[in-house]
Amino acid sequence: MKGYRLLLVYLLMFQCVSAVLAESSQSNLKLEPEWSYFGGGVGVSAVKGLAEDESMLQFFLGRSTPWIGRHQFAIEAGFAEISDIKSDGLWVSGAVLQQLQPDIDLTARAGFDLGDDPGLLFGVGVAYTMERNMQVRLDYVRRDESSSFLFNLVYYPWVQIHP
């Protein structure tokens, strides 16, 4: 039964990513290569059934649209590991960024966890642009069996984040 659920999640994820890419090719939501980025972070995860919080590590890649007014849209995929219980997995999400100040953004995300905690994930956070192409993010992400607070460093190698 778990294999069918995972297959369903993969198919749903593929459909969502395909729809976003198809829409972006027909509108102003261009996912241009220079807006690719990568990052990683550490955090704390509370897992259902465990008394103590566990440490967490993640790495991710993303691609975003250029800023459209005060909004930016992104697709991210990554790998997360909760260290002490040997739980890990791939995840994918779509994100929306809302610029509050020239160097501060709010983020909201929704996606799928494809690893040991398969299912939907949702998150909110805040990003601070430290340098012209580097951000720090504080994120809260909720999955089916866990919730995490993460501190991430994000690097855009080819473009200035806020023009």
C-alpha positions in Angstrom: 0.0 0.0 0.0 2.8 2.4 0.8 4.3 1.9 -2.7 1.0 3.0 -4.3 0.8 6.0 -2.1 4.4 7.0 -3.0 3.6 6.5 -6.7 0.5 8.7 -6.4 2.6 11.4 -4.8 5.2 11.2 -7.6 2.5 11.5 -10.2 0.8 14.4 -8.5 4.2 16.2 -8.1 5.0 15.6 -11.8 1.6 17.0 -12.8 2.0 20.1 -10.6 5.5 20.9 -11.8 4.4 20.3 -15.4 1.5 22.7 -15.0 3.7 25.4 -13.5 6.3 25.0 -16.3 3.6 25.1 -19.0 2.0 28.2 -17.5 5.4 29.9 -17.1 6.2 29.3 -20.8 3.0 31.1 -21.8 3.1 34.1 -19.5 5.4 36.5 -17.8 6.4 33.8 -15.3 9.7 32.9 -17.0 11.8 30.4 -15.1 15.1 31.7 -16.5 18.3 29.8 -15.9 20.1 32.7 -14.3 17.6 32.7 -11.5 18.7 29.3 -10.4 20.0 29.0 -6.9 21.2 26.5 -4.3 21.4 26.4 -0.5 21.5 24.4 2.6 20.6 24.6 6.3 20.4 23.2 9.7 17.5 23.0 12.1 15.4 21.3 14.7 12.6 18.8 13.9 9.9 17.6 16.2 8.8 14.1 15.2 5.5 12.6 16.3 6.0 9.8 18.8 9.4 11.1 20.0 9.9 13.0 23.3 12.9 15.0 22.2 13.5 17.3 19.2 16.0 16.0 16.6 18.7 17.9 14.6 18.1 18.3 10.9 20.2 19.0 7.8 19.1 19.9 4.3 20.4 20.8 0.9 18.3 22.2 -2.0 18.2 23.6 -5.5 15.7 26.1 -6.9 14.7 28.1 -9.8 12.7 31.3 -9.5 11.1 33.9 -11.7 12.5 37.4 -11.8 10.6 39.8 -9.5 7.1 40.6 -10.8 6.3 43.7 -8.8 6.8 42.7 -5.2 6.3 39.0 -5.8 8.5 36.1 -6.9 7.6 32.5 -7.6 10.0 29.5 -7.2 10.2 25.7 -7.5 12.6 24.0 -5.1 13.8 20.4 -4.7 16.0 19.1 -1.9 17.2 16.4 0.4 16.6 16.5 4.2 17.9 14.3 6.9 16.8 14.0 10.6 20.0 12.8 12.1 19.3 10.8 15.3 16.4 8.7 13.9 18.0 8.2 10.4 15.0 9.6 8.7 15.7 11.2 5.3 14.2 11.9 1.9 13.7 14.1 -1.1 11.2 16.9 -1.2 9.8 19.3 -3.8 7.8 22.5 -3.3 6.5 25.6 -4.9 7.1 28.9 -3.1 5.9 32.4 -3.3 8.0 35.3 -2.0 6.5 38.7 -1.0 9.0 41.6 -0.7 8.4 43.6 2.5 11.5 45.8 2.4 14.3 46.1 -0.1 16.1 43.3 1.7 13.4 41.4 3.6 10.9 38.8 2.1 8.2 36.7 3.4 7.9 33.2 2.0 5.1 30.6 1.8 5.5 27.1 0.3 3.6 23.9 -0.4 4.8 20.7 -1.8 5.5 17.0 -1.2 7.9 15.0 0.9 8.9 11.9 -0.9 11.1 10.2 1.8 10.5 8.6 5.2 7.7 11.1 6.0 5.8 11.0 2.6 3.0 13.3 2.0 2.2 17.0 1.9 4.4 19.7 3.3 3.6 23.4 4.0 5.8 26.2 5.3 6.3 29.9 6.0 9.4 31.9 6.6 11.3 35.1 6.3 14.4 35.8 4.1 17.0 38.5 4.6 19.3 39.5 1.7 22.8 39.9 3.2 24.7 40.4 0.0 23.6 41.1 -3.6 23.3 37.4 -4.3 23.1 35.7 -0.8 20.2 35.3 1.6 19.6 33.8 5.0 16.2 32.2 5.6 14.3 31.2 8.7 11.6 28.7 7.8 9.0 26.7 9.6 8.0 23.5 7.6 5.1 21.2 8.6 5.0 17.6 7.3 2.6 14.8 8.0 4.7 13.3 10.9 7.0 16.2 11.8 7.5 19.9 12.0 10.8 21.7 11.6 12.5 25.1 12.2 15.3 25.7 9.8 18.1 28.2 9.3 19.1 28.2 5.6 21.8 30.0 3.5 20.8 30.6 -0.1 23.2 31.6 -2.9 22.2 32.9 -6.4 25.4 32.6 -8.4 24.3 34.4 -11.6 22.0 37.2 -10.6 21.5 40.0 -8.0 18.5 39.0 -5.8 17.0 42.5 -5.5 17.7 44.8 -8.4 
